[in-house]
Amino acid sequence: MTHIGTFITESETSVKEKLSHALETLLERDSYLLTASATERSLSFRLGMYLQQAFPDWDVDIEYNRWSGPCKRTRHMTTVSHTADTDARTAYPDIIIHHRGTHENLAAIEVQKSTNSFGKHQDIKKIQSYKRDSGFHHAIFVDIGVGDDAGRTQVELMP
């Protein structure tokens, strides 16, 4: 970990290792959800639980929308969505690792199922925008294999 003032960050290697472990746990404990192709929100929630265990000194939130001011707002918007949207197309990152009520933003993570028909371009733009506009140290895209692809994951760390 590196101290920036009182803000403690984690290296890209550390974040990647912890994310890999959380994904391994997801694959082991939630294989039914993966095989059944559960919604992205379900998979994001489960992954978020395992990430919270990996990052005990941070807050891990799913589709967090309670910003304390302009620090976590972004100019990039995707499509308008509603609660019945099973493809999870929202303006919020799927998962964030941060300290609530501060400007301390460690990672913005977008989760996508391998069966997603929208492609990853909008999700990547969204997390890159959060990294740029909201000071997240890491922007990560995670593609999770479901159905016939269950057990396969792909992780991309964005510049």
C-alpha positions as CSV (number, residue, x, y, z in Angstrom):
1,M,0.0,0.0,0.0
2,T,1.1,3.6,-0.7
3,H,0.1,6.6,1.4
4,I,-0.9,9.8,-0.5
5,G,-1.5,12.1,2.4
6,T,-3.9,10.2,4.5
7,F,-5.3,8.3,1.5
8,I,-4.0,4.7,1.3
9,T,-4.0,3.2,-2.2
10,E,-3.2,-0.3,-3.4
11,S,-0.9,-1.2,-6.2
12,E,-2.2,-2.5,-9.5
13,T,-0.6,-5.9,-8.7
14,S,-2.3,-6.0,-5.3
15,V,-5.7,-5.0,-6.7
16,K,-5.4,-7.6,-9.5
17,E,-4.4,-10.4,-7.1
18,K,-7.3,-9.6,-4.7
19,L,-9.7,-9.4,-7.7
20,S,-8.4,-12.8,-9.0
21,H,-9.0,-14.4,-5.6
22,A,-12.5,-12.9,-5.4
23,L,-13.3,-14.3,-8.9
24,E,-12.0,-17.7,-7.9
25,T,-14.3,-17.7,-4.9
26,L,-17.2,-16.7,-7.2
27,L,-16.5,-19.6,-9.5
28,E,-16.2,-22.0,-6.6
29,R,-19.2,-20.9,-4.5
30,D,-21.6,-19.7,-7.1
31,S,-21.3,-22.1,-10.0
32,Y,-25.0,-22.6,-10.1
33,L,-25.6,-18.8,-10.8
34,L,-23.0,-18.9,-13.5
35,T,-24.4,-22.0,-15.2
36,A,-27.9,-20.7,-14.9
37,S,-26.8,-17.3,-16.4
38,A,-28.1,-15.3,-13.5
39,T,-28.4,-11.5,-14.0
40,E,-25.4,-9.2,-14.0
41,R,-26.7,-7.6,-10.8
42,S,-26.7,-11.0,-9.0
43,L,-23.1,-11.8,-10.2
44,S,-21.9,-8.2,-9.3
45,F,-23.5,-8.6,-5.8
46,R,-21.8,-11.9,-5.2
47,L,-18.4,-10.7,-6.5
48,G,-18.8,-7.5,-4.4
49,M,-19.2,-9.7,-1.3
50,Y,-15.9,-11.5,-2.0
51,L,-14.2,-8.2,-2.8
52,Q,-15.3,-6.8,0.6
53,Q,-13.5,-9.7,2.3
54,A,-10.4,-9.0,0.2
55,F,-10.5,-5.3,0.9
56,P,-11.5,-5.1,4.6
57,D,-10.3,-1.5,5.1
58,W,-12.4,-0.2,2.2
59,D,-16.1,0.0,1.4
60,V,-17.3,-2.1,-1.5
61,D,-20.6,-1.0,-2.9
62,I,-22.8,-2.2,-5.8
63,E,-24.3,0.5,-8.1
64,Y,-23.6,3.1,-5.5
65,N,-25.5,6.3,-6.1
66,R,-25.0,8.3,-2.8
67,W,-22.2,10.6,-3.7
68,S,-21.3,13.2,-1.1
69,G,-21.0,15.9,-3.8
70,P,-19.6,16.2,-7.3
71,C,-16.6,14.0,-6.5
72,K,-18.2,10.8,-7.9
73,R,-20.3,12.2,-10.7
74,T,-19.3,11.7,-14.3
75,R,-20.2,13.3,-17.6
76,H,-20.4,9.9,-19.3
77,M,-23.9,8.4,-19.3
78,T,-25.0,5.2,-21.0
79,T,-28.6,4.4,-21.6
80,V,-31.6,5.2,-19.5
81,S,-32.6,2.2,-17.4
82,H,-35.1,1.0,-14.9
83,T,-35.4,-1.7,-12.3
84,A,-36.7,-4.3,-14.7
85,D,-33.5,-4.0,-16.8
86,T,-31.9,-7.4,-16.5
87,D,-28.8,-6.3,-18.5
88,A,-27.8,-3.8,-15.7
89,R,-27.3,-0.8,-18.1
90,T,-27.0,2.0,-15.5
91,A,-24.9,5.2,-15.2
92,Y,-23.2,3.9,-12.1
93,P,-20.3,1.5,-12.0
94,D,-21.3,-2.1,-11.1
95,I,-18.9,-2.2,-8.2
96,I,-16.8,0.5,-6.5
97,I,-14.2,0.2,-3.9
98,H,-13.9,3.4,-2.0
99,H,-14.2,5.2,1.4
100,R,-17.8,6.4,1.7
101,G,-18.2,10.1,2.2
102,T,-14.6,10.9,1.0
103,H,-12.8,11.5,-2.3
104,E,-10.9,8.2,-1.7
105,N,-11.8,6.1,-4.7
106,L,-9.7,2.9,-5.2
107,A,-11.5,1.1,-8.1
108,A,-14.5,1.3,-10.4
109,I,-15.4,-2.1,-11.8
110,E,-17.8,-3.0,-14.6
111,V,-19.1,-6.6,-14.7
112,Q,-20.4,-8.2,-17.9
113,K,-21.7,-11.6,-18.6
114,S,-20.3,-13.5,-21.6
115,T,-23.8,-13.6,-23.1
116,N,-24.2,-9.8,-23.1
117,S,-25.4,-8.6,-26.5
118,F,-24.4,-5.0,-26.0
119,G,-20.6,-5.5,-26.2
120,K,-18.1,-4.0,-23.8
121,H,-17.5,-0.6,-25.4
122,Q,-20.0,1.4,-23.4
123,D,-19.0,-0.3,-20.1
124,I,-15.3,0.5,-20.8
125,K,-16.1,4.1,-21.6
126,K,-18.1,4.4,-18.4
127,I,-15.4,3.2,-16.1
128,Q,-12.7,5.1,-17.9
129,S,-14.9,8.2,-17.4
130,Y,-15.2,7.4,-13.7
131,K,-11.4,7.0,-13.4
132,R,-10.8,10.3,-15.2
133,D,-13.6,12.4,-13.6
134,S,-13.8,10.9,-10.1
135,G,-10.2,10.0,-9.3
136,F,-10.5,6.3,-9.2
137,H,-7.1,4.8,-9.1
138,H,-8.1,1.7,-11.0
139,A,-10.8,1.1,-13.7
140,I,-11.4,-2.6,-14.3
141,F,-13.6,-4.5,-16.8
142,V,-14.6,-8.1,-15.8
143,D,-16.2,-10.5,-18.3
144,I,-17.7,-13.4,-16.5
145,G,-18.5,-16.6,-18.4
146,V,-22.0,-17.9,-17.9
147,G,-24.0,-20.8,-19.4
148,D,-21.7,-22.8,-21.6
149,D,-18.9,-20.4,-20.8
150,A,-19.3,-20.8,-17.0
151,G,-15.9,-21.0,-15.3
152,R,-14.2,-18.6,-17.7
153,T,-13.4,-15.0,-16.7
154,Q,-11.5,-12.2,-18.4
155,V,-10.1,-9.1,-16.6
156,E,-8.9,-5.9,-18.2
157,L,-7.3,-3.1,-16.3
158,M,-7.9,0.2,-18.1
159,P,-5.2,2.8,-18.6
